[in-house]
């Protein structure tokens, strides 16, 4: 089989009056609103519990809190990957990343090959950018990409449907925003670039995705923001809280600059703003996060890489002043990254070709974006993780998971480690109900394994799906020192 390769978010939607745009119904009962534009900002490794509007009490995120107050906050939103590249693939293609041979993050060619992965997302896989461009949108990418390119020496992402691409993987003109010395101002640079692009766009609707690299480790935030947390850490030491919180505060501040620019440019009212993250927070056992991994999954179990809720459930905020109500908390609707493509297409008034529709795994959640808190999804959500998960055994999920209605089943392909949770009542996944509901286990296991059998074969790390621990042994041979 030919390998495919594919990758928290703000979407902005704007009216450009001099075009004969389609008109869409307004959620507020007023006159129809014009076809929207989109700006999509994705945070990197931000946990579900990192924003104060999601319960964080260690530090405040006033800009994103205000965004939530002006729009809709979803509490049951998922990415379909537990690390960055797979999540991005799901968002852009509406496909499950494992189906596209994207099982983990893209890295060097040798590591990609060892994990049964290609070096770049197959450009023949249709993307959201392709669909919007065909419908007359200007399509723009700024920031982290992490989906590879057939020819990294080419300057843009036209092959993936983007008219404009800046700071691809945060690098441009010999400057690398991933370097520690660049990190204090890196988010500001990406926001400045986005504002400049939006200022120059006139006469056409646009889709612009701003994919930040904060708060992905290694972190080096502005020093003055770190000092806000000095009271708990005596000089000359720093703490993960100081470094991580300061990075999130800087991200929040720069997003505030972007939202203010939208106001100045007259883009606020018919702009859909969507904010999310690509997966859960990083683990402190990972080397480049050893001094900064303070991200929070809130009450959710586990972290990045895990298929427990803390690894895949993410913040998701939508603001659309002329199209959706403000101050809504949606605790009911379950949304997923594979829903992003069909949802944005419906909001834009774009009909997805039937042949492509057959390959999409998600469903449109446009009604929920317009404020319908009763919307229930009809499709299950699936996950796969073929590699080890670091740190505490409590974080180490089985290899497969499915969410269907209120139920979530986790299991290994050999049917070991069957775990069933009723997520609305047990978001921390503490009460395994598998023994009490064997009929639900069998139904979901059959569905999950049926999907798993369609995935391309490939290497599986020996520690995948295991949560064992090297308990002390009474065998004297086990006690010998190296």
Buried (B, 14 or more C-beta within 10 A) or exposed (E): EEBBBBBBBBBBBBBBEEEEBBEBEBBBEEEEBBBBBBBBBBBBBBBBBBBBBBEBEBBBBEBBBBBBBBBBBBBBBBBBBBBBBBBBBBBBBBBBBBBBBBBBBBBEEEEBEEBBBBBBBBBEBBBBBBBBBEBBBBBBBBBBBBBBBBEEEEEBBBBBBBBBBBBBBBBBEEEEBBEEEBBBBBBBBBBBBBBEBBEEBEEBBBBBBBBBBBBBBBBBBBEEBBEEBEEEBEEEEBBBBBBBBBBBBBBBBBBBBBBEBBEEBEBBBBBBBBBBBBBBBBBBBBEEBEBBBBBBBBEBBBBBBBBBBBBBBBBBBBBBBBBBBEEBEBEBBBBBBBBBBBBBBBBBBBEBEEEBEEEBBBBBBBBBBBBBBEBEBEBBBBBBBBBEBBBEEEBBBBBBBBBBBEBBBBBBBEEEBBBBBBBBEBBBBEEBBBEEBEEBBEBBBEBBBEBBEEBBEBBBBEEBBBBEEEEEEEEEEEEEEE
